[in-house]
Amino acid sequence: RCWRRVEQRSVSFRPRRYKGEGILPASPHKVWEGIKPVAGGLRTKWDQNDFSAVLLQTSTDISLFCDFQTVSICRTTTPSACMRIISPREFVDVVVMKQYEDGTMLSAATNVEHPLCPPQPNFVRGFNYPCGCFCIPVPGEPDRTELLTFFQTDLGGYLPQTVVDSFFPSSISGFYSNLTKAVKALKA
């Protein structure tokens, strides 16, 4: 195995949990195309808080023993934020993706260390604790999708909690707004 789970660094650190929830005016497939965390995917074009993604490893060995369709290791980077108060960040995660029989699609991730991705200069290494997105079909409405997102992130570095607390809610709101615009463009 070339990756390993990173355990929580401190028992005193308790990442805040953030939840986003909304109905998007597009099919689950189009919403999924907009959010799936893959290198070169649509998300790299619209997500201003994210997203440069590099696929480090995909493992079919893991997929054989789990009930997931795709398991991969990704490095994502984010630009500076909050008028450059928050420096560029990088995250290395194991990501699982799955589609369920009812059409629900899931992307879940958590941090790992990987030998192909030591901490890079000019980035602060952040840590994603278990987080994910669910694209849920709205019964009887094929062009509407319920999107649930869950985030537990330690941005790393020396940021006051007040900065983090002000960043995440607006970031999640922007995520939904920009995704809505992106999926509407897919409809055209």
N, C-alpha and C positions, 0 to 999 in steps of 0.2 A: 504494500500500500504506500502511496506517495503523499498522503495527507493525514492529518489527525485533528481531532476535535480540540479546540482550545477551551480549557476550563475557565470559569469566571475567575478573574485575578484577585478579587478581594471580596470577602464575605460582607463587607460593609457597603460595597457598591450595589445599589439596587436600581437598575435601569428603569426609567419611567416607561410606561407602556402607553402607546398612542394607537388609537383606533380611528379609521376612516370608514365611512359607509355612505353609499349613494347609489342611485339608479342612473345608468348611462343610456343614452338614446342610440344604442347599437346592439347588434347581436353579440352573444358571448364570444363567438369566434373572432369578431373584429376587435372587441375589447381585449381579448387574449393576445392577439397580434400586436396590440399597442403596448401591453405591459410585460410580456414575457422577457425574462432576463437572459438575453442571448447576445453574443457579440454581433454587431452589425444590425441588430434588430431595430424596429421602428422606434422603440423607446429612446434610443440614442439620439434621435432627431428631435423629440419634443420635450423630454424631461429635463428642464433647466436645472433641477437640483441634483441630477444624477448625471451623467451616465455616460461613462465610457466603459465598456465591458470587454474583457479579454478572457476567452475560454482557456483555462489552464489544463483541464483534464476532464474527459467524460469516461465514466466507468460502467460498462455493461456487466462487469463482474458483480458489482453492488446491486444493480437492477435485478439480477437473477435471484437474489436472496431477499429482496424487498418487494413490496407491492407498488413500486413507482415505475413510471415509464421512462423517465430520464433522471439521471443523477450526474451532476457535473461540479467542477470546482471553477469558480469565476473570481476574477479580480475586477472590481469596479472602482472608478475614481469619481470624485465630485469636485467641482470648482469651488473657489472661495465663496463665502456667502455673508450676509448681514454686513454689507459695506466692508468686506474683507476682515471682519472681526473673526470669522471662522475661516481658517486656512483650508486649502485643498486637502481632501481626505481620500484615503484608499481603504478598501475593505476586501478581504479574501474570505469567501464563503463556500460551503457545500450547499448546492441548490438542488432541490428535488421538484420535479414537475409531474403532474398526473391529471388525467381526465377521468371523471367518474361516469357511470352509466347514465345518470340523469343529465349529463352535459356540463356539470360543474367542472371547472378547471382550477387547479391549485398550483401555486408556486410557493415553496417554503424554503427558508434558508437559515443558516447559523454560521458563525465564524469558525475558521479552521486555520491552521498553519500549513504552508505548502513549500517544499524546497525550491520550486520554480519561482517563488515570489517572496523573497525577503523584503522587509520594509524598504521603501524607495525614498531617495532624497527628495525634498520639496513637497512631501506629503506627510500628513499625520495619519498614523494607522488607527483606524476606528474599528469597533467590534460590533457586529450585529448579533444580538442574542436571538433566540427563536422568533422569527417573524414570517410574514407571508401575505399572499393575496388570494382571494377566492373570487372567481367569476361565476356567478350563479344565474342560470336562466330564470327569467320571470315567467311563471306559468301562463300560457295563453298569449304571451306577447313576445314573439320571436325577435323583435327589433329593440328589446330592452334587456339590460343586464344589471343585476345587483352586484356591486363590487364592494367587498369587505377587505380592508387592509389593516394589518397589525404590525407595529414597529416597536422594537426594543433595541435602541442603539446607544452605545457609548461612543461619542464622537472622538474620544481620546484627547490628548493635550490638556491644557489648563484653562478650560472655559468655565466661567461662572454658570451655575445652574440657571440663573435668570436669563442668560443669553440663550441657552439650549431650550428653555421653556418657551421663550418667545419665538424661536426659530421653527420648531416642529409644527405647531398648529397652522401657521401660515404656509409652511412647506407642504403640508398635507392638502390644504385647500388649493394651492397652486397645482399640485399633482392631479387632483380631480378635474380642475378647470382645463388644464392643458391636455389631459387625456381626452376629455370630451371633445375639444377642438380637433385633436388628431383623429379620433374615430369618425367624426363627421366628415373629415377630408377623405377618409377611406371609403365612405359611402358614395362619394361623387364618381 
